[in-house]
Amino acid sequence: MISKSGSQVEIKLFTLYSMIFMHMYMDNLIYCYDYNDNWQEHRFYYSYPI
């Protein structure tokens, strides 16, 4: 079994990587496809600092 502290670190790493991935992916997606008036709002939301 994974120790509690070990799984906590694993979750934090996974969250960090998924946030970085989502930031890059959604940033590109919004840049390319979202031409409506809310694009700055979306970019602010997905650019939330880690």
C-alpha positions as CSV (number, residue, x, y, z in Angstrom):
1,M,0.0,0.0,0.0
2,I,1.1,3.6,-0.7
3,S,1.6,5.6,2.4
4,K,-0.6,8.6,3.0
5,S,2.1,11.1,2.6
6,G,3.3,9.3,-0.6
7,S,-0.2,9.5,-2.2
8,Q,-0.5,13.2,-1.2
9,V,2.7,14.0,-3.0
10,E,1.5,11.9,-6.0
11,I,-1.8,13.9,-6.1
12,K,0.1,17.2,-5.9
13,L,2.4,16.2,-8.8
14,F,-0.5,15.0,-10.9
15,T,-2.4,18.3,-10.2
16,L,0.7,20.3,-11.1
17,Y,1.2,18.5,-14.4
18,S,-2.5,18.6,-15.3
19,M,-2.6,22.3,-14.6
20,I,0.4,22.9,-16.8
21,F,-1.1,20.8,-19.5
22,M,-4.5,22.4,-19.3
23,H,-2.9,25.8,-19.3
24,M,-1.0,25.1,-22.5
25,Y,-3.8,23.2,-24.2
26,M,-6.6,25.6,-23.3
27,D,-4.4,28.6,-24.0
28,N,-3.8,27.4,-27.6
29,L,-7.4,26.3,-28.0
30,I,-8.7,29.7,-27.0
31,Y,-6.1,31.5,-29.0
32,C,-7.1,29.6,-32.2
33,Y,-10.8,29.1,-31.9
34,D,-12.4,31.5,-29.4
35,Y,-13.0,34.8,-31.2
36,N,-15.9,36.0,-29.1
37,D,-15.8,38.9,-26.6
38,N,-15.0,36.7,-23.6
39,W,-11.5,35.5,-24.8
40,Q,-9.7,37.7,-22.3
41,E,-11.9,36.4,-19.5
42,H,-11.2,32.8,-20.5
43,R,-7.4,33.4,-20.8
44,F,-7.4,34.9,-17.3
45,Y,-9.2,31.9,-15.9
46,Y,-6.9,29.4,-17.5
47,S,-3.7,31.4,-16.8
48,Y,-4.3,31.2,-13.0
49,P,-0.8,31.0,-11.5
50,I,0.2,27.7,-9.8
